Amino acid sequence: MEIYMESSPDPAASDAGNSVSKPATPVMDTPANLETLQTDHHHQTPVRGQSRSGSNKGSSAAKKTHTSQIEIIPCKICGDKSSGIHYGVITCEGCKGFFRRSQQSNAGYSCPRQKNCLIDRTSRNRCQHCRLQKCLTVGMSRDAVKFGRMSKKQRDSLYAEVQKHRLQQAQQLQRDHHPQNPEEVEPLSPHYGLTDLHEDLEVGYMEENSPGGGNGPASKGGSESGGVGGFYLDIQPSPDQSGLDINGIKPEPLCDYGSNQGFFPYCSFTNGETSPTVSMAELEHLGQNISKSHQETCQYLREELQSMTWQAFLQEEIETYQTKPEEVMWQLCAIKITEAIQYVVEFAKRIDGFMELCQNDQIVLLKAGSLEVVFIRMCRAFDSQNSTVYFDGKYAGTDVFKALGCDDLIRLVFEFGKSMSVIHLSEEEIALFSAYVLMSADRTWLQEKVKVEKLQQKIQLALQHVLQKNGREDVVLTKLICKVSTLRALVSRHTEKLTAFKATYPDIVQAHFPPLYRELFGSDFEQGSMSIDG
């Protein structure tokens, strides 16, 4: 049973490689070829779809190598990993496809906000109007499609930009290996993570089901066996959009982890190490980072959700859901929960310190904790006045989920949503509590447990600091402590129900459930982190 909450971006606006009818005059674009960047070779870049006479494996490999050089420059529209020059601008496959479709259909998009929406990897599907305007602003045009060689001026300019991003990459590597004191940290590079440093972590899920889209391996025909254990997660570092400048933060007294032992029952060092200290400046920065990451990876603003509470299902609509076959309703809920989890994955990737964990531990934490965070986020979409939750476009009560055949689980989920909503957590508090739960250091199969513990304790202190500032530390902390065990009980109950469903409908699960959902709740982890007793 998976209910939730906040629907994914409109599939019609997704960046998947949807088939579209060809225009009367075909428009083609040429992937960037940097063979001519440093020396003026006398050959032309082949147009896509044409073969070059006399080509061989060597030239093909060289082209791939040179093309990959330009991918160090992020997409000029959304900051995702680029794939070449498309319609005159360096973009990713997603923005290329979006612009192509907008030109073929002569679409007239409108902005539901102030026509100044942030367009990045996570939010680009939310507003087609602002995305198209950004495409046009940076120079995308059907008339800008290039054929043949670049001019020397173009080559020099492009080569300089490649070199700039290589320098940023080298500087980031140096910072990673030689971290500075928090007071000395420079503002984060706006292109952090858009290099090839972690391409081996790209285990992307299908683009249309991803909050950020992108041209991940799924577009290359990715199979279930791809990636680490077949796990359908794109854990390539995300572009940093924080814009946080902590140069002006002055050194403050240090907080001692040791004085907060037992603050949460699931966080304690296991090897006898002395707990480290952290400055208040570092706590402030971490809190801002996590809060902004949360805001950027929520499918809806809280204000938007609150404005839609009047949109409840009519009785005839409720009856339609109730009469759905059990397997159909399960499939629908599996899709919804997978969409929500994709946003949780993006949230995790943006948390300072998460991408520095080893790849195994990143996957362990996401497998074990992503559904718990989905339940936490559910409180944003829960209307406590009439006990309904946002699901599939409207607010739904427990009766909508009757066809699932697990009324007890549905009741517990709704009770949890109601109990969380009455705590009235701020967005910042939700963000920090979500991060704390996600970084739980007691998960089975962690390889670098102490490293995870240290990160979790920093988040713990940042949460405590925010609650202290808001003047409600003791009461709220006690309630949140109780919620940790409740979350684990909910996930355990969900696993039981899913196991029973899979026993009855194994072919449905294998053929129709999203691959990410199957990987998250597969049998390999049911005896591990997913069955921890809260």
Order of alpha helices (4+ residues) and beta strands (2+ residues): alpha-beta-beta-alpha-alpha-alpha-beta-beta-alpha-alpha-alpha-alpha-alpha-beta-beta-beta-alpha-alpha-alpha-alpha-alpha-alpha-alpha
